[in-house]
Amino acid sequence: MIAGPFQPVINSFRLHLSAEGKSPKTIRTYVEAAQWFAAAHLLAHTSHTD
């Protein structure tokens, strides 16, 4: 999924999860969910860009 302008925030979220010691699978699942939400909903159905 292309998260567009939200990708830098999602990358920061990934770092935060890693710093908390989350497992790689948990990090991947959370990040993929955030990317999907940004691409499928925020970019497509709202005027939010940040």
C-alpha positions as CSV (number, residue, x, y, z in Angstrom):
1,M,0.0,0.0,0.0
2,I,1.2,3.5,-0.8
3,A,0.7,5.6,2.3
4,G,1.9,8.8,0.6
5,P,2.5,11.7,2.9
6,F,1.8,9.5,5.9
7,Q,4.8,7.2,5.3
8,P,7.3,9.2,7.4
9,V,5.0,9.1,10.4
10,I,4.5,5.3,9.9
11,N,8.2,4.9,9.7
12,S,8.6,6.7,13.0
13,F,5.8,4.4,14.4
14,R,7.9,1.4,13.3
15,L,11.0,2.7,15.1
16,H,8.9,3.3,18.2
17,L,7.6,-0.2,18.2
18,S,11.1,-1.6,17.7
19,A,12.4,0.5,20.6
20,E,9.7,-1.0,22.8
21,G,10.9,-4.4,22.0
22,K,7.9,-5.6,20.0
23,S,8.5,-8.8,17.9
24,P,9.2,-8.4,14.2
25,K,5.9,-10.0,13.3
26,T,4.0,-7.5,15.5
27,I,5.8,-4.6,14.0
28,R,5.0,-5.8,10.5
29,T,1.4,-6.3,11.3
30,Y,0.9,-2.9,13.0
31,V,2.8,-1.1,10.2
32,E,0.9,-2.8,7.4
33,A,-2.4,-1.9,9.2
34,A,-1.3,1.7,9.4
35,Q,-0.3,1.8,5.8
36,W,-3.6,0.2,4.7
37,F,-5.6,2.7,6.7
38,A,-3.7,5.6,5.3
39,A,-3.9,4.4,1.7
40,A,-7.4,3.0,1.7
41,H,-9.2,5.5,3.9
42,L,-7.3,8.7,4.7
43,L,-6.0,9.4,1.2
44,A,-9.1,8.1,-0.6
45,H,-11.9,9.4,1.5
46,T,-10.7,12.5,3.3
47,S,-8.8,15.7,2.7
48,H,-6.3,14.8,5.4
49,T,-2.7,14.8,4.3
50,D,-1.0,14.9,7.7
